């Protein structure tokens, strides 16, 4: 909570591009991964832009990036970590609290 009593939004997730990445990854089941090119296609992001935002999420421990080989071809897989899922859940709860209308609930 901030000094004015409003919930704080996680600045790592709150940036528009990182929010989009987190939402896309949260739609996967726990432990499920998506390839970098597929994620890039879903989000319509350039490889450099997506890499930059994934690095920020990875540094926070919210995503895990695995490099592997499939049939001798390098593959980059991305998944939302348990910590990332918890952070996203808290982010959405904080956002809902921010959007609640005080009083009788009528806008």
C-alpha positions as CSV (number, residue, x, y, z in Angstrom):
1,X,0.0,0.0,0.0
2,X,1.2,3.5,-0.7
3,X,1.0,6.4,1.8
4,X,-2.4,7.4,0.4
5,X,-3.8,3.9,1.0
6,X,-3.9,2.8,-2.6
7,X,-2.4,-0.5,-3.6
8,X,1.0,-0.4,-5.4
9,X,1.2,-2.0,-8.8
10,X,4.3,-4.1,-9.5
11,X,6.4,-1.9,-11.8
12,X,8.1,-4.9,-13.4
13,X,4.7,-6.2,-14.7
14,X,3.0,-2.8,-15.1
15,X,4.9,-1.7,-18.3
16,X,2.5,-2.4,-21.2
17,X,4.8,-4.8,-23.1
18,X,5.6,-6.8,-19.9
19,X,2.0,-6.9,-18.9
20,X,1.1,-8.4,-22.3
21,X,3.9,-11.0,-22.0
22,X,2.8,-11.9,-18.5
23,X,-0.9,-12.2,-19.5
24,X,0.1,-14.4,-22.4
25,X,2.3,-16.7,-20.3
26,X,-0.3,-16.8,-17.5
27,X,-2.8,-18.4,-19.9
28,X,-0.5,-21.4,-20.1
29,X,-0.8,-24.1,-17.4
30,X,1.8,-24.2,-14.7
31,X,5.0,-25.7,-16.0
32,X,3.9,-25.2,-19.7
33,X,6.3,-23.4,-22.0
34,X,6.0,-21.6,-25.3
35,X,8.6,-21.0,-27.9
36,X,10.1,-17.6,-28.3
37,X,8.9,-17.3,-32.0
38,X,5.4,-18.3,-31.1
39,X,5.3,-15.8,-28.2
40,X,6.7,-13.1,-30.5
41,X,4.0,-13.9,-33.1
42,X,1.2,-13.9,-30.5
43,X,2.3,-10.5,-29.1
44,X,3.3,-9.0,-32.5
45,X,6.6,-7.8,-31.0
46,X,10.1,-7.6,-32.6
47,X,12.6,-10.1,-31.4
48,X,14.7,-7.3,-29.8
49,X,11.8,-5.8,-28.0
50,X,10.5,-9.1,-26.7
51,X,14.0,-10.1,-25.6
52,X,14.4,-6.9,-23.6
53,X,11.2,-7.3,-21.8
54,X,11.8,-11.0,-21.1
55,X,15.2,-10.1,-19.6
56,X,13.5,-7.7,-17.2
57,X,10.9,-10.4,-16.2
58,X,13.7,-13.0,-15.9
59,X,15.8,-10.7,-13.7
60,X,12.8,-10.4,-11.4
61,X,12.4,-14.2,-11.3
62,X,9.0,-14.0,-13.0
63,X,9.9,-16.0,-16.2
64,X,12.3,-18.8,-16.9
65,X,14.0,-19.0,-20.3
66,X,15.4,-22.4,-21.4
67,X,17.6,-22.9,-24.4
68,X,17.4,-26.4,-25.8
69,X,17.8,-28.3,-29.1
70,X,15.0,-30.0,-31.0
71,X,16.3,-32.2,-33.9
72,X,19.7,-30.2,-33.8
73,X,17.8,-26.9,-34.0
74,X,18.2,-24.4,-31.2
75,X,14.9,-23.6,-29.5
76,X,14.2,-21.0,-26.8
77,X,11.4,-21.8,-24.4
78,X,9.7,-19.3,-22.1
79,X,7.5,-20.1,-19.1
80,X,6.0,-18.1,-16.2
81,X,7.6,-19.2,-12.9
82,X,5.6,-19.9,-9.7
83,X,6.9,-16.5,-8.4
84,X,5.7,-14.9,-11.6
85,X,2.3,-16.4,-11.3
86,X,2.0,-15.2,-7.7
87,X,3.2,-11.7,-8.7
88,X,0.7,-11.5,-11.5
89,X,-2.1,-12.7,-9.2
90,X,-1.1,-10.0,-6.7
91,X,-0.9,-7.4,-9.6
92,X,-4.4,-8.2,-10.7
93,X,-5.8,-8.1,-7.2
94,X,-4.2,-4.7,-6.7
95,X,-5.6,-3.5,-10.0
96,X,-9.1,-4.6,-8.9
97,X,-8.7,-2.8,-5.6
98,X,-7.7,0.4,-7.5
99,X,-10.7,0.1,-9.7
100,X,-13.2,-0.4,-6.9
101,X,-15.6,2.6,-6.4
102,X,-15.7,3.7,-2.8
103,X,-19.1,4.2,-1.2
104,X,-22.2,2.3,-2.4
105,X,-20.6,0.9,-5.5
106,X,-22.4,3.1,-8.0
107,X,-20.2,5.1,-10.4
